[in-house]
Amino acid sequence: MLNNSHLSQMLIRYVRMSFQEDKVTDFLSVFEESKEKIRAMKGCQYLELMQDLHQPAVFMTHSHWLSEEDLNAYRDSELFRATWARTKVLFADKPLAFSMESVIVV
């Protein structure tokens, strides 16, 4: 049985995005310009971009946040609004977002 003093919780966010094939380079430019700013947001502990092995126009962001409040503060920020406005026009399909809570034995 785990003792609660050995647990820490973190919100893990996945966002799956499908892009128009001719817009992938545009998206990668947007991500490159914004990634360090996102990583610097309060509560962001980790951010990576993954590309589907067999569908090169499909990407997924994977980020770790200290709390849902921190994620929501980012989502309410001017940085998110500006980045999302540049990104969403490149989509081929509606993005899918998942927020998961991690319980990590430390």
C-alpha positions as CSV (number, residue, x, y, z in Angstrom):
1,M,0.0,0.0,0.0
2,L,1.3,3.5,-0.9
3,N,1.7,6.2,1.7
4,N,0.3,9.5,0.5
5,S,3.6,11.2,1.6
6,H,5.3,9.4,-1.3
7,L,3.0,10.7,-4.0
8,S,3.0,13.9,-6.0
9,Q,0.4,14.8,-8.6
10,M,0.8,16.5,-11.9
11,L,-1.5,17.3,-14.8
12,I,-0.4,15.8,-18.1
13,R,-1.9,17.3,-21.2
14,Y,-1.9,15.7,-24.7
15,V,-3.2,17.6,-27.7
16,R,-3.4,15.6,-31.0
17,M,-3.4,17.8,-34.1
18,S,-3.9,16.9,-37.8
19,F,-2.5,19.4,-40.2
20,Q,-3.0,20.1,-43.9
21,E,0.0,18.4,-45.5
22,D,1.2,21.6,-47.1
23,K,0.9,23.4,-43.8
24,V,3.2,21.2,-41.7
25,T,6.2,23.5,-42.2
26,D,4.2,26.5,-41.1
27,F,3.1,24.7,-37.9
28,L,6.7,23.7,-37.1
29,S,7.7,27.3,-37.4
30,V,4.9,28.4,-35.0
31,F,5.9,25.7,-32.5
32,E,9.6,26.6,-32.8
33,E,8.8,30.3,-32.1
34,S,6.6,29.6,-29.1
35,K,8.0,26.5,-27.3
36,E,10.4,28.3,-25.0
37,K,7.7,30.8,-24.1
38,I,5.3,28.0,-23.2
39,R,8.0,26.2,-21.2
40,A,8.5,29.4,-19.2
41,M,4.8,29.7,-18.2
42,K,4.1,29.3,-14.5
43,G,3.6,25.6,-13.7
44,C,4.9,24.2,-17.0
45,Q,7.4,21.5,-16.2
46,Y,7.8,19.8,-19.5
47,L,6.8,20.3,-23.2
48,E,7.5,18.1,-26.2
49,L,6.2,17.7,-29.7
50,M,5.8,14.3,-31.2
51,Q,5.1,13.4,-34.9
52,D,3.1,10.3,-35.9
53,L,5.3,7.6,-37.3
54,H,3.1,6.8,-40.2
55,Q,1.1,10.0,-40.7
56,P,3.6,12.8,-40.9
57,A,0.9,15.6,-40.8
58,V,-0.2,14.4,-37.4
59,F,1.5,15.8,-34.3
60,M,0.9,15.6,-30.6
61,T,2.0,17.9,-27.8
62,H,2.8,16.4,-24.5
63,S,3.1,18.8,-21.5
64,H,3.3,18.5,-17.8
65,W,1.7,21.1,-15.5
66,L,1.9,21.5,-11.7
67,S,-1.9,22.1,-11.6
68,E,-5.0,22.6,-13.7
69,E,-5.0,26.2,-12.6
70,D,-1.6,26.7,-14.2
71,L,-2.7,25.0,-17.4
72,N,-5.9,27.2,-17.4
73,A,-3.8,30.3,-16.8
74,Y,-1.7,29.5,-19.9
75,R,-4.8,28.7,-21.9
76,D,-6.2,32.2,-20.9
77,S,-2.9,34.0,-21.8
78,E,-2.2,36.2,-24.7
79,L,0.6,33.7,-25.6
80,F,-1.9,30.9,-26.0
81,R,-4.4,33.1,-27.9
82,A,-1.8,34.3,-30.4
83,T,-0.2,30.9,-30.9
84,W,-3.6,29.1,-31.2
85,A,-4.8,31.6,-33.7
86,R,-1.8,30.9,-35.9
87,T,-2.1,27.2,-35.5
88,K,-5.8,26.5,-35.9
89,V,-5.9,27.8,-39.4
90,L,-3.5,25.0,-40.4
91,F,-5.6,22.1,-39.2
92,A,-7.0,19.4,-41.5
93,D,-9.3,18.1,-38.7
94,K,-10.5,19.1,-35.2
95,P,-7.8,18.7,-32.6
96,L,-8.3,16.3,-29.7
97,A,-7.1,17.3,-26.2
98,F,-6.7,15.1,-23.1
99,S,-5.9,16.1,-19.6
100,M,-4.7,13.3,-17.4
101,E,-3.7,13.3,-13.7
102,S,-0.5,11.5,-12.9
103,V,0.3,9.9,-9.6
104,I,4.0,9.3,-9.4
105,V,5.8,7.3,-6.8
106,V,8.8,9.5,-5.8
